[in-house]
Amino acid sequence: MHIGPYTIDPPLILAPMAGVTDKPFRQLCKQLGAGLAVSEMTISDPRFWNTGKSLRRMDHAGEPAPVSVQIAGTEPQQLARAARYNVDHGAQIIDINMGCPAKKVCNAWAGSALMRDEGLVARIVEAVVKAVDVPVTLKIRTGWDAGHRNAPVIARIAQEAGIAALAIHGRTRDQHYTGTAEYDTIAAIKAALSIPVFANGDIDSPQKAAQVLHATGADAVLVGRAAQGRPWIFREIAHFLATGQELAPPSISEVRQILLGHLHALHEFYGELQGVRIARKHLAWYVKNRPEQSTEEMAAFRAVVNRAETAEAQLRLTVDYFDALEAAVPSGFATAA
């Protein structure tokens, strides 16, 4: 599968998630099998480009190609300028956000709120495509609400404007992340377009990824929340798609190694104080539903590790936790996470 000149192999994409898909997490998911990892959205308003948050989001040094950067906003020329700015700072693919359902984004008429104005969608996409010489992709939802599933109309507008690929989350904006994703709309859009179409929503296992690809005819799938604390899901899906067989889950020892590497990367990228705080949510995701320990034991670990204020303490507590996990099962025994 290709986006412009870039081969995306395997056809598995880490979906952009605000506060999650930072550079350390993108790099980790690529190492563990993602064919593409999209950055968390960067704001199009140039007044905020030099803040610490924006500068980190635009940091792509050492990141494997292709580098895909998502931009968000409402004004066509401002988004065009943001696209050029990000390309100048390393972006090789620009992704336009019209899928975020967050209230603070939609209240500003950005994200999925843009789908209510098809004329504005056309102007935005045309402006961004003309502004840069790299592929431009678009992420949308099926519509604003159940009564306004206009994703097929938006999809045609996007293709005619020169979008290189289209990602569709199988929910309307008003659903946020509740209920279940539907894939019929994605299938209909895929059948009507000639550009690559990606399916997103509730893809949380190799079997589900295969089912969604079959049901929609999509060229790739996006994995979002299911990768939180489980970045190896990409290699599991890739193996299943290639062989039809389930890949053995990582051993406790390997999970420990992956997590400690992730923690070190967060501490280095953000600095110790902020890195320790950002790492807490990742720690909670990694240890969630571990089969070797009870819910109470996992909660006790989270309570202790969340009080750690230094990188050294956070790392030591994590090592101790995994020592206890390994002591609870036979040596080298892999348990499903």
C-alpha positions as CSV (number, residue, x, y, z in Angstrom):
1,M,0.0,0.0,0.0
2,H,1.3,3.4,-0.9
3,I,0.8,7.0,0.2
4,G,2.3,9.0,-2.6
5,P,5.9,7.7,-3.0
6,Y,5.9,5.9,0.4
7,T,5.3,2.2,0.8
8,I,3.4,1.5,4.0
9,D,4.3,-2.1,4.9
10,P,2.7,-3.6,6.8
11,P,-0.6,-1.7,6.2
12,L,-0.9,-0.9,9.9
13,I,-1.0,2.6,11.1
14,L,-0.8,4.1,14.6
15,A,-3.7,6.5,14.8
16,P,-3.0,10.0,16.0
17,M,-4.0,10.5,19.6
18,A,-3.5,13.8,21.5
19,G,-1.2,13.3,24.4
20,V,-0.2,9.8,23.3
21,T,1.4,9.6,19.9
22,D,4.5,11.6,20.8
23,K,7.9,10.8,19.3
24,P,8.9,8.2,21.8
25,F,5.6,6.3,21.3
26,R,5.7,6.6,17.5
27,Q,9.2,5.3,17.4
28,L,8.4,2.4,19.7
29,C,5.3,1.4,17.6
30,K,7.3,1.5,14.4
31,Q,10.0,-0.7,16.0
32,L,7.2,-3.1,16.9
33,G,5.6,-3.4,13.5
34,A,3.6,-0.3,12.6
35,G,4.0,0.6,9.0
36,L,3.2,4.3,9.7
37,A,2.8,6.3,12.9
38,V,0.9,9.6,12.8
39,S,1.8,12.4,15.2
40,E,-0.6,13.9,17.6
41,M,-2.2,17.0,16.1
42,T,-0.3,20.2,15.9
43,I,-2.3,23.5,16.0
44,S,-2.4,25.6,12.8
45,D,-2.2,28.9,14.6
46,P,1.3,30.2,14.3
47,R,1.1,32.1,17.6
48,F,1.6,28.7,19.4
49,W,4.3,27.2,17.2
50,N,7.1,28.2,19.5
51,T,5.6,26.9,22.8
52,G,7.4,24.0,24.4
53,K,4.5,21.7,23.6
54,S,4.5,22.6,19.9
55,L,8.2,22.4,19.5
56,R,8.2,18.8,20.9
57,R,5.4,17.9,18.7
58,M,7.4,19.1,15.7
59,D,10.5,17.3,16.7
60,H,11.1,14.5,14.2
61,A,14.9,14.1,14.5
62,G,15.9,10.5,14.1
63,E,12.3,9.4,13.4
64,P,12.1,6.7,10.7
65,A,10.5,7.7,7.4
66,P,7.9,8.5,6.4
67,V,7.1,11.1,9.0
68,S,3.4,11.9,9.1
69,V,2.2,15.0,10.9
70,Q,-1.4,15.8,11.7
71,I,-2.5,19.5,11.6
72,A,-5.7,20.9,13.0
73,G,-7.6,24.2,12.5
74,T,-10.4,25.8,10.6
75,E,-9.0,28.5,8.3
76,P,-7.8,27.2,4.9
77,Q,-4.8,29.6,4.4
78,Q,-3.7,29.1,8.0
79,L,-3.8,25.4,7.6
80,A,-1.9,25.7,4.3
81,R,0.8,27.8,6.1
82,A,1.0,25.2,8.9
83,A,1.4,22.4,6.4
84,R,4.3,24.3,4.7
85,Y,5.9,25.0,8.1
86,N,5.7,21.3,9.2
87,V,7.1,20.2,5.9
88,D,10.0,22.6,6.4
89,H,10.5,20.9,9.8
90,G,10.6,17.3,8.6
91,A,7.0,16.2,7.8
92,Q,6.9,13.9,4.7
93,I,3.1,13.4,4.9
94,I,0.6,16.0,6.1
95,D,-2.6,14.7,7.7
96,I,-5.6,17.0,8.2
97,N,-7.7,16.4,11.3
98,M,-11.4,16.3,10.7
99,G,-12.0,13.4,13.0
100,C,-11.3,14.6,16.6
101,P,-14.6,14.6,18.6
102,A,-13.2,16.5,21.6
103,K,-15.5,19.3,22.8
104,K,-12.7,21.9,23.0
105,V,-11.7,21.1,19.4
106,C,-15.2,21.0,18.0
107,N,-16.3,24.1,19.9
108,A,-13.7,26.0,17.8
109,W,-15.2,24.3,14.7
110,A,-12.1,22.2,14.2
111,G,-11.8,18.5,14.1
112,S,-15.0,16.6,13.2
113,A,-17.0,19.8,13.5
114,L,-15.7,20.7,10.0
115,M,-17.8,18.0,8.5
116,R,-20.8,20.2,9.1
117,D,-19.6,22.6,6.4
118,E,-18.8,20.7,3.2
119,G,-17.8,23.9,1.4
120,L,-15.2,24.7,4.0
121,V,-13.9,21.2,3.8
122,A,-13.3,21.6,0.1
123,R,-11.5,24.9,0.6
124,I,-9.3,23.5,3.4
125,V,-8.3,20.4,1.5
126,E,-7.6,22.3,-1.8
127,A,-5.5,24.9,0.1
128,V,-3.4,22.4,1.9
129,V,-2.8,20.2,-1.1
130,K,-1.7,23.2,-3.2
131,A,0.6,24.4,-0.5
132,V,2.9,21.5,-0.2
133,D,4.7,19.0,-2.5
134,V,4.2,16.0,-0.1
135,P,1.2,13.7,0.1
136,V,-1.8,15.1,2.1
137,T,-4.1,12.7,3.9
138,L,-7.4,13.3,5.6
139,K,-9.0,11.7,8.7
140,I,-12.8,12.0,9.2
141,R,-15.6,10.3,10.9
142,T,-18.8,8.9,9.3
143,G,-20.6,12.1,10.1
144,W,-21.7,14.6,12.7
145,D,-24.5,12.4,14.1
146,A,-26.6,9.4,13.1
147,G,-28.9,11.7,11.0
148,H,-26.0,13.3,9.2
149,R,-23.6,10.6,7.9
150,N,-22.1,12.7,5.1
151,A,-18.7,10.9,5.0
152,P,-19.3,9.7,1.4
153,V,-19.8,13.3,0.3
154,I,-16.7,14.5,2.2
155,A,-14.8,11.6,0.7
156,R,-15.6,12.5,-2.9
157,I,-14.7,16.2,-2.1
158,A,-11.4,15.0,-0.7
159,Q,-10.5,12.8,-3.6
160,E,-11.3,15.5,-6.2
161,A,-9.2,18.0,-4.3
162,G,-6.1,15.7,-4.5
163,I,-6.0,13.9,-1.1
164,A,-3.6,11.0,-1.3
165,A,-5.4,8.8,1.2
166,L,-8.4,8.9,3.5
167,A,-8.8,7.5,7.0
168,I,-12.3,7.0,8.4
169,H,-13.3,6.3,12.0
170,G,-16.5,4.2,12.0
171,R,-18.3,6.5,14.4
172,T,-20.1,9.8,14.2
173,R,-18.8,12.8,16.2
174,D,-21.6,12.6,18.8
175,Q,-20.7,9.0,19.6
176,H,-17.2,10.0,20.6
177,Y,-15.7,6.6,21.5
178,T,-18.9,5.0,22.9
179,G,-21.0,2.2,21.4
180,T,-19.4,0.2,18.6
181,A,-17.9,1.3,15.3
182,E,-19.7,0.5,12.1
183,Y,-17.9,-0.4,8.9
184,D,-20.6,-0.3,6.2
185,T,-20.0,3.4,5.6
186,I,-16.3,2.7,5.2
187,A,-16.9,-0.1,2.8
188,A,-19.2,2.1,0.7
189,I,-16.6,4.8,0.5
190,K,-13.8,2.4,-0.4
191,A,-16.0,1.0,-3.2
192,A,-16.6,4.6,-4.6
193,L,-13.0,5.9,-4.4
194,S,-9.8,5.2,-6.3
195,I,-7.4,6.5,-3.5
196,P,-6.4,4.4,-0.5
197,V,-8.9,4.2,2.3
198,F,-8.0,3.3,5.9
199,A,-10.5,1.8,8.4
200,N,-10.4,3.0,12.1
201,G,-12.4,2.1,15.2
202,D,-12.4,-0.8,17.7
203,I,-9.5,-2.6,16.1
204,D,-8.1,-4.3,19.1
205,S,-6.9,-7.7,18.0
206,P,-5.3,-9.4,15.0
207,Q,-8.6,-11.2,14.3
208,K,-10.6,-7.9,14.4
209,A,-8.1,-6.3,12.0
210,A,-8.5,-9.1,9.5
211,Q,-12.3,-9.0,9.8
212,V,-12.4,-5.2,9.2
213,L,-10.1,-5.4,6.2
214,H,-12.2,-8.1,4.7
215,A,-15.5,-6.3,5.5
216,T,-14.5,-3.0,4.2
217,G,-12.0,-3.7,1.5
218,A,-9.8,-1.1,3.1
219,D,-6.2,-0.7,2.2
220,A,-5.0,-0.4,5.8
221,V,-6.3,-0.2,9.4
222,L,-5.5,2.3,12.0
223,V,-5.0,1.2,15.6
224,G,-5.5,3.7,18.4
225,R,-6.4,3.0,22.0
226,A,-5.6,-0.8,21.7
227,A,-1.9,0.2,21.3
228,Q,-1.8,2.0,24.6
229,G,0.3,-0.2,26.9
230,R,0.4,-2.8,24.1
231,P,2.6,-1.4,21.3
232,W,3.4,-5.0,20.2
233,I,-0.1,-5.3,18.8
234,F,1.2,-4.2,15.4
235,R,3.6,-7.2,15.1
236,E,0.8,-9.5,16.3
237,I,-1.6,-8.1,13.6
238,A,1.1,-8.3,10.9
239,H,1.9,-11.9,11.7
240,F,-1.7,-12.9,11.7
241,L,-2.4,-11.2,8.4
242,A,0.7,-12.8,6.8
243,T,0.2,-16.4,8.2
244,G,-3.2,-16.7,9.7
245,Q,-1.6,-17.8,12.9
246,E,-1.5,-16.0,16.3
247,L,1.8,-14.8,17.4
248,A,2.8,-15.8,21.0
249,P,2.4,-12.9,23.4
250,P,5.6,-11.3,24.7
251,S,7.1,-12.8,27.8
252,I,7.2,-10.8,31.0
253,S,10.9,-10.3,30.4
254,E,10.2,-8.7,27.0
255,V,7.4,-6.5,28.3
256,R,9.7,-5.3,31.0
257,Q,12.4,-4.5,28.4
258,I,10.0,-2.7,26.2
259,L,8.5,-0.7,29.1
260,L,11.8,0.3,30.6
261,G,13.0,1.4,27.1
262,H,9.8,3.5,26.8
263,L,10.3,5.1,30.2
264,H,13.9,6.0,29.4
265,A,12.8,7.6,26.1
266,L,10.1,9.6,27.8
267,H,12.5,10.9,30.5
268,E,15.1,11.9,27.9
269,F,12.6,13.5,25.5
270,Y,10.6,15.5,28.1
271,G,13.2,15.9,30.8
272,E,13.0,14.2,34.1
273,L,10.2,16.1,35.8
274,Q,7.7,16.1,32.9
275,G,8.9,12.8,31.6
276,V,8.1,11.1,34.9
277,R,4.6,12.6,35.0
278,I,3.8,11.7,31.4
279,A,5.1,8.2,31.9
280,R,2.5,7.5,34.7
281,K,-0.4,7.0,32.2
282,H,1.7,4.6,30.1
283,L,2.7,2.6,33.2
284,A,-1.0,2.3,34.0
285,W,-1.8,1.0,30.5
286,Y,1.1,-1.5,30.5
287,V,0.1,-3.1,33.8
288,K,-3.6,-3.0,33.2
289,N,-5.2,-6.5,33.2
290,R,-1.9,-8.4,33.7
291,P,-3.0,-12.0,34.3
292,E,-0.3,-12.7,36.8
293,Q,-1.7,-10.3,39.4
294,S,-5.0,-9.4,40.9
295,T,-6.8,-6.1,40.3
296,E,-5.9,-5.1,43.9
297,E,-2.2,-5.8,43.4
298,M,-2.1,-3.8,40.1
299,A,-3.9,-0.9,41.8
300,A,-1.4,-1.0,44.7
301,F,1.5,-0.7,42.2
302,R,-0.1,2.2,40.4
303,A,-0.7,4.0,43.7
304,V,2.9,3.6,44.6
305,V,4.5,4.4,41.2
306,N,2.3,7.4,40.7
307,R,4.0,9.0,43.8
308,A,7.4,8.6,42.4
309,E,8.9,12.0,41.5
310,T,12.2,11.0,40.0
311,A,13.2,8.9,37.0
312,E,15.3,6.7,39.3
313,A,12.4,5.9,41.6
314,Q,10.0,5.3,38.8
315,L,12.4,2.9,37.1
316,R,13.3,1.1,40.3
317,L,9.6,0.5,41.2
318,T,8.9,-0.7,37.7
319,V,11.8,-3.2,37.9
320,D,10.5,-4.4,41.3
321,Y,7.0,-4.9,39.9
322,F,8.3,-7.0,37.0
323,D,10.5,-9.0,39.3
324,A,7.3,-9.9,41.3
325,L,5.5,-10.8,38.1
326,E,8.3,-13.1,37.0
327,A,8.4,-14.8,40.4
328,A,4.7,-15.5,40.0
329,V,5.0,-17.7,36.9
330,P,7.5,-20.3,35.6
331,S,10.7,-18.8,34.1
332,G,10.3,-17.5,30.6
333,F,6.6,-18.4,30.5
334,A,4.7,-16.0,28.2
335,T,1.3,-14.9,29.4
336,A,-1.3,-13.0,27.5
337,A,-1.4,-9.3,28.2
